[in-house]
Amino acid sequence: MGAPEKWLTRKEAANCLTELGYRITPRALETLAYRRKGPPYRLNPLGRALYEREKLVGWARRNSMDVDFGALREMAPLGQRTP
């Protein structure tokens, strides 16, 4: 088995963080990106977010006290209002 990929899709990024104990969904990462509160990412030529593994993990460690990863799972999808 080779070295882990440097760039991760949103789904891979969520799986990576979850494996490290930061339970988060791809949808929550999307919401954080929209609100400009998530980990740094760049867009590939198709407009899909790519997260650099090292920066992703660093962001999670720095923000684990500020971001309620559990509450993110309960967030309404973008564009939907909560009652």
N, CA, C and O atoms as a Maestro MAE file, in Angstrom:
{
 s_m_m2io_version
 :::
 2.0.0
}

f_m_ct {
 s_m_title
 :::
 protein
 m_atom[332] {
  # First column is atom index #
  i_m_mmod_type
  r_m_x_coord
  r_m_y_coord
  r_m_z_coord
  i_m_residue_number
  s_m_chain_name
  s_m_pdb_residue_name
  s_m_pdb_atom_name
  i_m_atomic_number
  :::
  1 25 0.845 -1.182 0.000 1 A "MET " " N  " 7
  2 3 0.000 0.000 0.000 1 A "MET " " CA " 6
  3 2 0.879 1.231 0.000 1 A "MET " " C  " 6
  4 15 1.836 1.303 0.771 1 A "MET " " O  " 8
  5 25 0.577 2.206 -0.852 2 A "GLY " " N  " 7
  6 3 1.400 3.399 -0.990 2 A "GLY " " CA " 6
  7 2 1.060 4.461 0.034 2 A "GLY " " C  " 6
  8 15 0.251 4.260 0.939 2 A "GLY " " O  " 8
  9 25 1.704 5.590 -0.142 3 A "ALA " " N  " 7
  10 3 1.462 6.736 0.737 3 A "ALA " " CA " 6
  11 2 0.060 7.278 0.496 3 A "ALA " " C  " 6
  12 15 -0.472 7.156 -0.607 3 A "ALA " " O  " 8
  13 25 -0.545 7.879 1.529 4 A "PRO " " N  " 7
  14 3 -1.884 8.447 1.324 4 A "PRO " " CA " 6
  15 2 -1.845 9.593 0.321 4 A "PRO " " C  " 6
  16 15 -0.838 10.285 0.177 4 A "PRO " " O  " 8
  17 25 -2.968 9.773 -0.366 5 A "GLU " " N  " 7
  18 3 -3.078 10.866 -1.333 5 A "GLU " " CA " 6
  19 2 -2.931 12.210 -0.630 5 A "GLU " " C  " 6
  20 15 -3.403 12.385 0.494 5 A "GLU " " O  " 8
  21 25 -2.275 13.154 -1.293 6 A "LYS " " N  " 7
  22 3 -2.103 14.487 -0.721 6 A "LYS " " CA " 6
  23 2 -3.408 15.268 -0.790 6 A "LYS " " C  " 6
  24 15 -3.760 15.963 0.163 6 A "LYS " " O  " 8
  25 25 -4.137 15.162 -1.910 7 A "TRP " " N  " 7
  26 3 -5.380 15.905 -2.102 7 A "TRP " " CA " 6
  27 2 -6.564 14.965 -1.958 7 A "TRP " " C  " 6
  28 15 -6.572 13.864 -2.509 7 A "TRP " " O  " 8
  29 25 -7.575 15.419 -1.201 8 A "LEU " " N  " 7
  30 3 -8.741 14.598 -0.915 8 A "LEU " " CA " 6
  31 2 -10.006 15.271 -1.411 8 A "LEU " " C  " 6
  32 15 -10.146 16.491 -1.322 8 A "LEU " " O  " 8
  33 25 -10.928 14.471 -1.936 9 A "THR " " N  " 7
  34 3 -12.245 14.997 -2.271 9 A "THR " " CA " 6
  35 2 -12.969 15.304 -0.961 9 A "THR " " C  " 6
  36 15 -12.493 14.940 0.114 9 A "THR " " O  " 8
  37 25 -14.094 15.958 -1.050 10 A "ARG " " N  " 7
  38 3 -14.846 16.296 0.165 10 A "ARG " " CA " 6
  39 2 -15.246 15.027 0.920 10 A "ARG " " C  " 6
  40 15 -15.165 14.988 2.148 10 A "ARG " " O  " 8
  41 25 -15.671 14.002 0.204 11 A "LYS " " N  " 7
  42 3 -16.055 12.739 0.846 11 A "LYS " " CA " 6
  43 2 -14.839 12.096 1.520 11 A "LYS " " C  " 6
  44 15 -14.927 11.633 2.657 11 A "LYS " " O  " 8
  45 25 -13.717 12.069 0.820 12 A "GLU " " N  " 7
  46 3 -12.494 11.499 1.403 12 A "GLU " " CA " 6
  47 2 -12.033 12.312 2.613 12 A "GLU " " C  " 6
  48 15 -11.552 11.748 3.596 12 A "GLU " " O  " 8
  49 25 -12.179 13.637 2.541 13 A "ALA " " N  " 7
  50 3 -11.788 14.507 3.650 13 A "ALA " " CA " 6
  51 2 -12.649 14.214 4.876 13 A "ALA " " C  " 6
  52 15 -12.132 14.130 5.990 13 A "ALA " " O  " 8
  53 25 -13.950 14.059 4.677 14 A "ALA " " N  " 7
  54 3 -14.844 13.739 5.793 14 A "ALA " " CA " 6
  55 2 -14.480 12.383 6.398 14 A "ALA " " C  " 6
  56 15 -14.462 12.232 7.620 14 A "ALA " " O  " 8
  57 25 -14.191 11.403 5.551 15 A "ASN " " N  " 7
  58 3 -13.791 10.080 6.049 15 A "ASN " " CA " 6
  59 2 -12.478 10.157 6.818 15 A "ASN " " C  " 6
  60 15 -12.330 9.523 7.863 15 A "ASN " " O  " 8
  61 25 -11.534 10.924 6.308 16 A "CYS " " N  " 7
  62 3 -10.237 11.091 6.968 16 A "CYS " " CA " 6
  63 2 -10.424 11.680 8.366 16 A "CYS " " C  " 6
  64 15 -9.878 11.161 9.340 16 A "CYS " " O  " 8
  65 25 -11.196 12.764 8.462 17 A "LEU " " N  " 7
  66 3 -11.417 13.401 9.753 17 A "LEU " " CA " 6
  67 2 -12.175 12.482 10.704 17 A "LEU " " C  " 6
  68 15 -11.875 12.438 11.897 17 A "LEU " " O  " 8
  69 25 -13.151 11.753 10.183 18 A "THR " " N  " 7
  70 3 -13.917 10.831 11.019 18 A "THR " " CA " 6
  71 2 -13.014 9.739 11.579 18 A "THR " " C  " 6
  72 15 -13.136 9.371 12.748 18 A "THR " " O  " 8
  73 25 -12.114 9.220 10.757 19 A "GLU " " N  " 7
  74 3 -11.167 8.201 11.226 19 A "GLU " " CA " 6
  75 2 -10.263 8.733 12.328 19 A "GLU " " C  " 6
  76 15 -9.800 7.970 13.175 19 A "GLU " " O  " 8
  77 25 -10.011 10.039 12.320 20 A "LEU " " N  " 7
  78 3 -9.167 10.657 13.343 20 A "LEU " " CA " 6
  79 2 -9.969 11.078 14.579 20 A "LEU " " C  " 6
  80 15 -9.406 11.617 15.531 20 A "LEU " " O  " 8
  81 25 -11.284 10.830 14.562 21 A "GLY " " N  " 7
  82 3 -12.112 11.145 15.717 21 A "GLY " " CA " 6
  83 2 -12.917 12.423 15.600 21 A "GLY " " C  " 6
  84 15 -13.622 12.798 16.536 21 A "GLY " " O  " 8
  85 25 -12.822 13.104 14.452 22 A "TYR " " N  " 7
  86 3 -13.598 14.316 14.204 22 A "TYR " " CA " 6
  87 2 -14.758 13.931 13.294 22 A "TYR " " C  " 6
  88 15 -14.649 14.024 12.072 22 A "TYR " " O  " 8
  89 25 -15.861 13.501 13.882 23 A "ARG " " N  " 7
  90 3 -16.985 13.001 13.096 23 A "ARG " " CA " 6
  91 2 -17.646 14.159 12.339 23 A "ARG " " C  " 6
  92 15 -18.207 15.079 12.935 23 A "ARG " " O  " 8
  93 25 -17.561 14.082 11.023 24 A "ILE " " N  " 7
  94 3 -18.102 15.138 10.168 24 A "ILE " " CA " 6
  95 2 -18.504 14.520 8.836 24 A "ILE " " C  " 6
  96 15 -17.912 13.538 8.389 24 A "ILE " " O  " 8
  97 25 -19.503 15.099 8.220 25 A "THR " " N  " 7
  98 3 -19.997 14.591 6.939 25 A "THR " " CA " 6
  99 2 -19.517 15.486 5.800 25 A "THR " " C  " 6
  100 15 -19.118 16.629 6.022 25 A "THR " " O  " 8
  101 25 -19.559 14.959 4.592 26 A "PRO " " N  " 7
  102 3 -19.232 15.811 3.438 26 A "PRO " " CA " 6
  103 2 -20.159 17.026 3.361 26 A "PRO " " C  " 6
  104 15 -19.716 18.110 2.982 26 A "PRO " " O  " 8
  105 25 -21.419 16.865 3.710 27 A "ARG " " N  " 7
  106 3 -22.372 17.977 3.681 27 A "ARG " " CA " 6
  107 2 -21.968 19.050 4.684 27 A "ARG " " C  " 6
  108 15 -22.088 20.241 4.398 27 A "ARG " " O  " 8
  109 25 -21.489 18.639 5.857 28 A "ALA " " N  " 7
  110 3 -21.048 19.615 6.859 28 A "ALA " " CA " 6
  111 2 -19.829 20.380 6.356 28 A "ALA " " C  " 6
  112 15 -19.721 21.586 6.576 28 A "ALA " " O  " 8
  113 25 -18.907 19.685 5.679 29 A "LEU " " N  " 7
  114 3 -17.750 20.379 5.101 29 A "LEU " " CA " 6
  115 2 -18.210 21.376 4.039 29 A "LEU " " C  " 6
  116 15 -17.654 22.468 3.924 29 A "LEU " " O  " 8
  117 25 -19.216 21.002 3.271 30 A "GLU " " N  " 7
  118 3 -19.761 21.913 2.256 30 A "GLU " " CA " 6
  119 2 -20.351 23.162 2.919 30 A "GLU " " C  " 6
  120 15 -20.126 24.282 2.461 30 A "GLU " " O  " 8
  121 25 -21.096 22.960 3.988 31 A "THR " " N  " 7
  122 3 -21.700 24.079 4.708 31 A "THR " " CA " 6
  123 2 -20.627 24.987 5.289 31 A "THR " " C  " 6
  124 15 -20.733 26.211 5.201 31 A "THR " " O  " 8
  125 25 -19.594 24.394 5.882 32 A "LEU " " N  " 7
  126 3 -18.499 25.190 6.444 32 A "LEU " " CA " 6
  127 2 -17.782 25.978 5.349 32 A "LEU " " C  " 6
  128 15 -17.392 27.126 5.564 32 A "LEU " " O  " 8
  129 25 -17.607 25.371 4.187 33 A "ALA " " N  " 7
  130 3 -16.958 26.071 3.072 33 A "ALA " " CA " 6
  131 2 -17.814 27.258 2.637 33 A "ALA " " C  " 6
  132 15 -17.292 28.346 2.392 33 A "ALA " " O  " 8
  133 25 -19.114 27.050 2.541 34 A "TYR " " N  " 7
  134 3 -20.035 28.116 2.148 34 A "TYR " " CA " 6
  135 2 -19.974 29.278 3.140 34 A "TYR " " C  " 6
  136 15 -20.029 30.444 2.749 34 A "TYR " " O  " 8
  137 25 -19.858 28.944 4.425 35 A "ARG " " N  " 7
  138 3 -19.802 29.970 5.477 35 A "ARG " " CA " 6
  139 2 -18.392 30.500 5.714 35 A "ARG " " C  " 6
  140 15 -18.181 31.359 6.570 35 A "ARG " " O  " 8
  141 25 -17.437 29.990 4.958 36 A "ARG " " N  " 7
  142 3 -16.029 30.381 5.080 36 A "ARG " " CA " 6
  143 2 -15.476 30.151 6.481 36 A "ARG " " C  " 6
  144 15 -14.722 30.967 7.012 36 A "ARG " " O  " 8
  145 25 -15.866 29.021 7.069 37 A "LYS " " N  " 7
  146 3 -15.402 28.662 8.402 37 A "LYS " " CA " 6
  147 2 -14.721 27.290 8.410 37 A "LYS " " C  " 6
  148 15 -14.314 26.799 9.463 37 A "LYS " " O  " 8
  149 25 -14.603 26.684 7.246 38 A "GLY " " N  " 7
  150 3 -14.060 25.342 7.166 38 A "GLY " " CA " 6
  151 2 -12.590 25.317 6.836 38 A "GLY " " C  " 6
  152 15 -11.928 26.354 6.783 38 A "GLY " " O  " 8
  153 25 -12.087 24.116 6.615 39 A "PRO " " N  " 7
  154 3 -10.679 23.961 6.269 39 A "PRO " " CA " 6
  155 2 -10.388 24.543 4.885 39 A "PRO " " C  " 6
  156 15 -11.279 24.626 4.039 39 A "PRO " " O  " 8
  157 25 -9.145 24.941 4.665 40 A "PRO " " N  " 7
  158 3 -8.799 25.481 3.339 40 A "PRO " " CA " 6
  159 2 -8.937 24.398 2.266 40 A "PRO " " C  " 6
  160 15 -8.671 23.221 2.506 40 A "PRO " " O  " 8
  161 25 -9.353 24.827 1.097 41 A "TYR " " N  " 7
  162 3 -9.501 23.912 -0.034 41 A "TYR " " CA " 6
  163 2 -9.241 24.680 -1.316 41 A "TYR " " C  " 6
  164 15 -9.158 25.909 -1.319 41 A "TYR " " O  " 8
  165 25 -9.113 23.944 -2.393 42 A "ARG " " N  " 7
  166 3 -9.021 24.572 -3.707 42 A "ARG " " CA " 6
  167 2 -9.966 23.832 -4.624 42 A "ARG " " C  " 6
  168 15 -10.365 22.702 -4.341 42 A "ARG " " O  " 8
  169 25 -10.316 24.458 -5.704 43 A "LEU " " N  " 7
  170 3 -11.237 23.844 -6.652 43 A "LEU " " CA " 6
  171 2 -10.458 23.219 -7.799 43 A "LEU " " C  " 6
  172 15 -9.514 23.812 -8.322 43 A "LEU " " O  " 8
  173 25 -10.863 22.023 -8.180 44 A "ASN " " N  " 7
  174 3 -10.250 21.402 -9.348 44 A "ASN " " CA " 6
  175 2 -10.884 22.018 -10.598 44 A "ASN " " C  " 6
  176 15 -11.812 22.818 -10.477 44 A "ASN " " O  " 8
  177 25 -10.409 21.667 -11.786 45 A "PRO " " N  " 7
  178 3 -10.965 22.279 -13.003 45 A "PRO " " CA " 6
  179 2 -12.471 22.068 -13.186 45 A "PRO " " C  " 6
  180 15 -13.112 22.815 -13.926 45 A "PRO " " O  " 8
  181 25 -13.041 21.059 -12.519 46 A "LEU " " N  " 7
  182 3 -14.477 20.809 -12.618 46 A "LEU " " CA " 6
  183 2 -15.261 21.536 -11.527 46 A "LEU " " C  " 6
  184 15 -16.480 21.391 -11.443 46 A "LEU " " O  " 8
  185 25 -14.571 22.319 -10.689 47 A "GLY " " N  " 7
  186 3 -15.237 23.076 -9.639 47 A "GLY " " CA " 6
  187 2 -15.480 22.305 -8.360 47 A "GLY " " C  " 6
  188 15 -16.247 22.752 -7.507 47 A "GLY " " O  " 8
  189 25 -14.846 21.161 -8.208 48 A "ARG " " N  " 7
  190 3 -15.007 20.349 -6.997 48 A "ARG " " CA " 6
  191 2 -13.919 20.689 -5.996 48 A "ARG " " C  " 6
  192 15 -12.767 20.927 -6.359 48 A "ARG " " O  " 8
  193 25 -14.306 20.705 -4.731 49 A "ALA " " N  " 7
  194 3 -13.361 21.041 -3.661 49 A "ALA " " CA " 6
  195 2 -12.361 19.914 -3.448 49 A "ALA " " C  " 6
  196 15 -12.715 18.735 -3.439 49 A "ALA " " O  " 8
  197 25 -11.107 20.307 -3.278 50 A "LEU " " N  " 7
  198 3 -10.037 19.369 -2.925 50 A "LEU " " CA " 6
  199 2 -9.342 19.906 -1.681 50 A "LEU " " C  " 6
  200 15 -8.988 21.082 -1.607 50 A "LEU " " O  " 8
  201 25 -9.154 19.028 -0.712 51 A "TYR " " N  " 7
  202 3 -8.539 19.396 0.554 51 A "TYR " " CA " 6
  203 2 -7.164 18.759 0.649 51 A "TYR " " C  " 6
  204 15 -7.000 17.572 0.371 51 A "TYR " " O  " 8
  205 25 -6.183 19.552 1.040 52 A "GLU " " N  " 7
  206 3 -4.847 19.018 1.264 52 A "GLU " " CA " 6
  207 2 -4.845 18.355 2.638 52 A "GLU " " C  " 6
  208 15 -5.173 18.988 3.642 52 A "GLU " " O  " 8
  209 25 -4.474 17.082 2.675 53 A "ARG " " N  " 7
  210 3 -4.577 16.276 3.897 53 A "ARG " " CA " 6
  211 2 -3.942 16.963 5.111 53 A "ARG " " C  " 6
  212 15 -4.556 17.034 6.175 53 A "ARG " " O  " 8
  213 25 -2.734 17.460 4.956 54 A "GLU " " N  " 7
  214 3 -2.005 18.063 6.071 54 A "GLU " " CA " 6
  215 2 -2.746 19.292 6.624 54 A "GLU " " C  " 6
  216 15 -2.867 19.455 7.839 54 A "GLU " " O  " 8
  217 25 -3.235 20.143 5.731 55 A "LYS " " N  " 7
  218 3 -3.955 21.348 6.160 55 A "LYS " " CA " 6
  219 2 -5.317 21.011 6.748 55 A "LYS " " C  " 6
  220 15 -5.782 21.681 7.671 55 A "LYS " " O  " 8
  221 25 -5.953 19.982 6.222 56 A "LEU " " N  " 7
  222 3 -7.244 19.527 6.724 56 A "LEU " " CA " 6
  223 2 -7.127 19.073 8.180 56 A "LEU " " C  " 6
  224 15 -7.913 19.484 9.033 56 A "LEU " " O  " 8
  225 25 -6.155 18.237 8.446 57 A "VAL " " N  " 7
  226 3 -5.957 17.720 9.804 57 A "VAL " " CA " 6
  227 2 -5.543 18.850 10.746 57 A "VAL " " C  " 6
  228 15 -6.011 18.913 11.883 57 A "VAL " " O  " 8
  229 25 -4.681 19.727 10.285 58 A "GLY " " N  " 7
  230 3 -4.278 20.873 11.098 58 A "GLY " " CA " 6
  231 2 -5.461 21.754 11.453 58 A "GLY " " C  " 6
  232 15 -5.583 22.205 12.591 58 A "GLY " " O  " 8
  233 25 -6.343 22.004 10.473 59 A "TRP " " N  " 7
  234 3 -7.536 22.803 10.726 59 A "TRP " " CA " 6
  235 2 -8.398 22.143 11.796 59 A "TRP " " C  " 6
  236 15 -8.864 22.813 12.718 59 A "TRP " " O  " 8
  237 25 -8.614 20.836 11.681 60 A "ALA " " N  " 7
  238 3 -9.462 20.125 12.640 60 A "ALA " " CA " 6
  239 2 -8.872 20.211 14.044 60 A "ALA " " C  " 6
  240 15 -9.604 20.430 15.010 60 A "ALA " " O  " 8
  241 25 -7.584 20.044 14.164 61 A "ARG " " N  " 7
  242 3 -6.940 20.114 15.484 61 A "ARG " " CA " 6
  243 2 -7.030 21.516 16.078 61 A "ARG " " C  " 6
  244 15 -7.282 21.669 17.274 61 A "ARG " " O  " 8
  245 25 -6.829 22.523 15.265 62 A "ARG " " N  " 7
  246 3 -6.889 23.912 15.753 62 A "ARG " " CA " 6
  247 2 -8.307 24.333 16.111 62 A "ARG " " C  " 6
  248 15 -8.501 25.143 17.016 62 A "ARG " " O  " 8
  249 25 -9.288 23.798 15.419 63 A "ASN " " N  " 7
  250 3 -10.662 24.260 15.585 63 A "ASN " " CA " 6
  251 2 -11.565 23.290 16.324 63 A "ASN " " C  " 6
  252 15 -12.776 23.505 16.383 63 A "ASN " " O  " 8
  253 25 -11.013 22.240 16.884 64 A "SER " " N  " 7
  254 3 -11.863 21.239 17.514 64 A "SER " " CA " 6
  255 2 -12.650 21.801 18.693 64 A "SER " " C  " 6
  256 15 -13.717 21.278 19.016 64 A "SER " " O  " 8
  257 25 -12.155 22.848 19.342 65 A "MET " " N  " 7
  258 3 -12.886 23.455 20.451 65 A "MET " " CA " 6
  259 2 -13.906 24.472 19.947 65 A "MET " " C  " 6
  260 15 -14.895 24.740 20.629 65 A "MET " " O  " 8
  261 25 -13.680 25.042 18.763 66 A "ASP " " N  " 7
  262 3 -14.565 26.073 18.218 66 A "ASP " " CA " 6
  263 2 -15.700 25.501 17.378 66 A "ASP " " C  " 6
  264 15 -16.775 26.096 17.294 66 A "ASP " " O  " 8
  265 25 -15.465 24.352 16.758 67 A "VAL " " N  " 7
  266 3 -16.451 23.761 15.864 67 A "VAL " " CA " 6
  267 2 -17.075 22.568 16.573 67 A "VAL " " C  " 6
  268 15 -16.370 21.651 16.994 67 A "VAL " " O  " 8
  269 25 -18.391 22.581 16.703 68 A "ASP " " N  " 7
  270 3 -19.111 21.456 17.286 68 A "ASP " " CA " 6
  271 2 -19.383 20.464 16.154 68 A "ASP " " C  " 6
  272 15 -20.387 20.569 15.449 68 A "ASP " " O  " 8
  273 25 -18.474 19.502 15.991 69 A "PHE " " N  " 7
  274 3 -18.580 18.558 14.889 69 A "PHE " " CA " 6
  275 2 -19.884 17.767 14.956 69 A "PHE " " C  " 6
  276 15 -20.452 17.420 13.921 69 A "PHE " " O  " 8
  277 25 -20.359 17.481 16.163 70 A "GLY " " N  " 7
  278 3 -21.624 16.771 16.316 70 A "GLY " " CA " 6
  279 2 -22.798 17.585 15.814 70 A "GLY " " C  " 6
  280 15 -23.679 17.046 15.145 70 A "GLY " " O  " 8
  281 25 -22.828 18.877 16.122 71 A "ALA " " N  " 7
  282 3 -23.924 19.736 15.681 71 A "ALA " " CA " 6
  283 2 -23.922 19.891 14.168 71 A "ALA " " C  " 6
  284 15 -24.981 20.076 13.568 71 A "ALA " " O  " 8
  285 25 -22.762 19.818 13.546 72 A "LEU " " N  " 7
  286 3 -22.697 19.950 12.092 72 A "LEU " " CA " 6
  287 2 -23.469 18.837 11.401 72 A "LEU " " C  " 6
  288 15 -24.025 19.051 10.324 72 A "LEU " " O  " 8
  289 25 -23.514 17.659 11.998 73 A "ARG " " N  " 7
  290 3 -24.256 16.558 11.392 73 A "ARG " " CA " 6
  291 2 -25.745 16.867 11.359 73 A "ARG " " C  " 6
  292 15 -26.473 16.359 10.506 73 A "ARG " " O  " 8
  293 25 -26.197 17.701 12.293 74 A "GLU " " N  " 7
  294 3 -27.611 18.019 12.393 74 A "GLU " " CA " 6
  295 2 -28.003 19.247 11.585 74 A "GLU " " C  " 6
  296 15 -29.192 19.549 11.477 74 A "GLU " " O  " 8
  297 25 -27.040 19.965 11.014 75 A "MET " " N  " 7
  298 3 -27.332 21.195 10.291 75 A "MET " " CA " 6
  299 2 -28.231 20.945 9.094 75 A "MET " " C  " 6
  300 15 -28.125 19.920 8.420 75 A "MET " " O  " 8
  301 25 -29.106 21.886 8.844 76 A "ALA " " N  " 7
  302 3 -29.939 21.809 7.647 76 A "ALA " " CA " 6
  303 2 -29.063 21.989 6.423 76 A "ALA " " C  " 6
  304 15 -28.109 22.765 6.461 76 A "ALA " " O  " 8
  305 25 -29.367 21.285 5.335 77 A "PRO " " N  " 7
  306 3 -28.610 21.476 4.104 77 A "PRO " " CA " 6
  307 2 -28.692 22.920 3.640 77 A "PRO " " C  " 6
  308 15 -29.613 23.652 4.001 77 A "PRO " " O  " 8
  309 25 -27.732 23.312 2.849 78 A "LEU " " N  " 7
  310 3 -27.700 24.686 2.331 78 A "LEU " " CA " 6
  311 2 -29.020 25.002 1.638 78 A "LEU " " C  " 6
  312 15 -29.581 24.168 0.928 78 A "LEU " " O  " 8
  313 25 -29.501 26.214 1.855 79 A "GLY " " N  " 7
  314 3 -30.695 26.662 1.190 79 A "GLY " " CA " 6
  315 2 -31.989 26.299 1.900 79 A "GLY " " C  " 6
  316 15 -33.062 26.738 1.486 79 A "GLY " " O  " 8
  317 25 -31.905 25.499 2.970 80 A "GLN " " N  " 7
  318 3 -33.116 25.140 3.708 80 A "GLN " " CA " 6
  319 2 -33.112 25.847 5.047 80 A "GLN " " C  " 6
  320 15 -32.077 25.954 5.704 80 A "GLN " " O  " 8
  321 25 -34.247 26.316 5.435 81 A "ARG " " N  " 7
  322 3 -34.382 26.995 6.730 81 A "ARG " " CA " 6
  323 2 -34.806 25.982 7.796 81 A "ARG " " C  " 6
  324 15 -35.529 25.022 7.526 81 A "ARG " " O  " 8
  325 25 -34.332 26.233 9.004 82 A "THR " " N  " 7
  326 3 -34.757 25.402 10.123 82 A "THR " " CA " 6
  327 2 -35.902 26.115 10.839 82 A "THR " " C  " 6
  328 15 -35.941 27.345 10.862 82 A "THR " " O  " 8
  329 25 -36.823 25.369 11.418 83 A "PRO " " N  " 7
  330 3 -37.961 26.004 12.091 83 A "PRO " " CA " 6
  331 2 -37.542 26.779 13.313 83 A "PRO " " C  " 6
  332 15 -38.384 27.370 13.988 83 A "PRO " " O  " 8
  :::
 }
 m_bond[331] {
  # First column is bond index #
  i_m_from
  i_m_to
  i_m_order
  :::
  1 1 2 1
  2 2 3 1
  3 3 4 2
  4 3 5 1
  5 5 6 1
  6 6 7 1
  7 7 8 2
  8 7 9 1
  9 9 10 1
  10 10 11 1
  11 11 12 2
  12 11 13 1
  13 13 14 1
  14 14 15 1
  15 15 16 2
  16 15 17 1
  17 17 18 1
  18 18 19 1
  19 19 20 2
  20 19 21 1
  21 21 22 1
  22 22 23 1
  23 23 24 2
  24 23 25 1
  25 25 26 1
  26 26 27 1
  27 27 28 2
  28 27 29 1
  29 29 30 1
  30 30 31 1
  31 31 32 2
  32 31 33 1
  33 33 34 1
  34 34 35 1
  35 35 36 2
  36 35 37 1
  37 37 38 1
  38 38 39 1
  39 39 40 2
  40 39 41 1
  41 41 42 1
  42 42 43 1
  43 43 44 2
  44 43 45 1
  45 45 46 1
  46 46 47 1
  47 47 48 2
  48 47 49 1
  49 49 50 1
  50 50 51 1
  51 51 52 2
  52 51 53 1
  53 53 54 1
  54 54 55 1
  55 55 56 2
  56 55 57 1
  57 57 58 1
  58 58 59 1
  59 59 60 2
  60 59 61 1
  61 61 62 1
  62 62 63 1
  63 63 64 2
  64 63 65 1
  65 65 66 1
  66 66 67 1
  67 67 68 2
  68 67 69 1
  69 69 70 1
  70 70 71 1
  71 71 72 2
  72 71 73 1
  73 73 74 1
  74 74 75 1
  75 75 76 2
  76 75 77 1
  77 77 78 1
  78 78 79 1
  79 79 80 2
  80 79 81 1
  81 81 82 1
  82 82 83 1
  83 83 84 2
  84 83 85 1
  85 85 86 1
  86 86 87 1
  87 87 88 2
  88 87 89 1
  89 89 90 1
  90 90 91 1
  91 91 92 2
  92 91 93 1
  93 93 94 1
  94 94 95 1
  95 95 96 2
  96 95 97 1
  97 97 98 1
  98 98 99 1
  99 99 100 2
  100 99 101 1
  101 101 102 1
  102 102 103 1
  103 103 104 2
  104 103 105 1
  105 105 106 1
  106 106 107 1
  107 107 108 2
  108 107 109 1
  109 109 110 1
  110 110 111 1
  111 111 112 2
  112 111 113 1
  113 113 114 1
  114 114 115 1
  115 115 116 2
  116 115 117 1
  117 117 118 1
  118 118 119 1
  119 119 120 2
  120 119 121 1
  121 121 122 1
  122 122 123 1
  123 123 124 2
  124 123 125 1
  125 125 126 1
  126 126 127 1
  127 127 128 2
  128 127 129 1
  129 129 130 1
  130 130 131 1
  131 131 132 2
  132 131 133 1
  133 133 134 1
  134 134 135 1
  135 135 136 2
  136 135 137 1
  137 137 138 1
  138 138 139 1
  139 139 140 2
  140 139 141 1
  141 141 142 1
  142 142 143 1
  143 143 144 2
  144 143 145 1
  145 145 146 1
  146 146 147 1
  147 147 148 2
  148 147 149 1
  149 149 150 1
  150 150 151 1
  151 151 152 2
  152 151 153 1
  153 153 154 1
  154 154 155 1
  155 155 156 2
  156 155 157 1
  157 157 158 1
  158 158 159 1
  159 159 160 2
  160 159 161 1
  161 161 162 1
  162 162 163 1
  163 163 164 2
  164 163 165 1
  165 165 166 1
  166 166 167 1
  167 167 168 2
  168 167 169 1
  169 169 170 1
  170 170 171 1
  171 171 172 2
  172 171 173 1
  173 173 174 1
  174 174 175 1
  175 175 176 2
  176 175 177 1
  177 177 178 1
  178 178 179 1
  179 179 180 2
  180 179 181 1
  181 181 182 1
  182 182 183 1
  183 183 184 2
  184 183 185 1
  185 185 186 1
  186 186 187 1
  187 187 188 2
  188 187 189 1
  189 189 190 1
  190 190 191 1
  191 191 192 2
  192 191 193 1
  193 193 194 1
  194 194 195 1
  195 195 196 2
  196 195 197 1
  197 197 198 1
  198 198 199 1
  199 199 200 2
  200 199 201 1
  201 201 202 1
  202 202 203 1
  203 203 204 2
  204 203 205 1
  205 205 206 1
  206 206 207 1
  207 207 208 2
  208 207 209 1
  209 209 210 1
  210 210 211 1
  211 211 212 2
  212 211 213 1
  213 213 214 1
  214 214 215 1
  215 215 216 2
  216 215 217 1
  217 217 218 1
  218 218 219 1
  219 219 220 2
  220 219 221 1
  221 221 222 1
  222 222 223 1
  223 223 224 2
  224 223 225 1
  225 225 226 1
  226 226 227 1
  227 227 228 2
  228 227 229 1
  229 229 230 1
  230 230 231 1
  231 231 232 2
  232 231 233 1
  233 233 234 1
  234 234 235 1
  235 235 236 2
  236 235 237 1
  237 237 238 1
  238 238 239 1
  239 239 240 2
  240 239 241 1
  241 241 242 1
  242 242 243 1
  243 243 244 2
  244 243 245 1
  245 245 246 1
  246 246 247 1
  247 247 248 2
  248 247 249 1
  249 249 250 1
  250 250 251 1
  251 251 252 2
  252 251 253 1
  253 253 254 1
  254 254 255 1
  255 255 256 2
  256 255 257 1
  257 257 258 1
  258 258 259 1
  259 259 260 2
  260 259 261 1
  261 261 262 1
  262 262 263 1
  263 263 264 2
  264 263 265 1
  265 265 266 1
  266 266 267 1
  267 267 268 2
  268 267 269 1
  269 269 270 1
  270 270 271 1
  271 271 272 2
  272 271 273 1
  273 273 274 1
  274 274 275 1
  275 275 276 2
  276 275 277 1
  277 277 278 1
  278 278 279 1
  279 279 280 2
  280 279 281 1
  281 281 282 1
  282 282 283 1
  283 283 284 2
  284 283 285 1
  285 285 286 1
  286 286 287 1
  287 287 288 2
  288 287 289 1
  289 289 290 1
  290 290 291 1
  291 291 292 2
  292 291 293 1
  293 293 294 1
  294 294 295 1
  295 295 296 2
  296 295 297 1
  297 297 298 1
  298 298 299 1
  299 299 300 2
  300 299 301 1
  301 301 302 1
  302 302 303 1
  303 303 304 2
  304 303 305 1
  305 305 306 1
  306 306 307 1
  307 307 308 2
  308 307 309 1
  309 309 310 1
  310 310 311 1
  311 311 312 2
  312 311 313 1
  313 313 314 1
  314 314 315 1
  315 315 316 2
  316 315 317 1
  317 317 318 1
  318 318 319 1
  319 319 320 2
  320 319 321 1
  321 321 322 1
  322 322 323 1
  323 323 324 2
  324 323 325 1
  325 325 326 1
  326 326 327 1
  327 327 328 2
  328 327 329 1
  329 329 330 1
  330 330 331 1
  331 331 332 2
  :::
 }
}
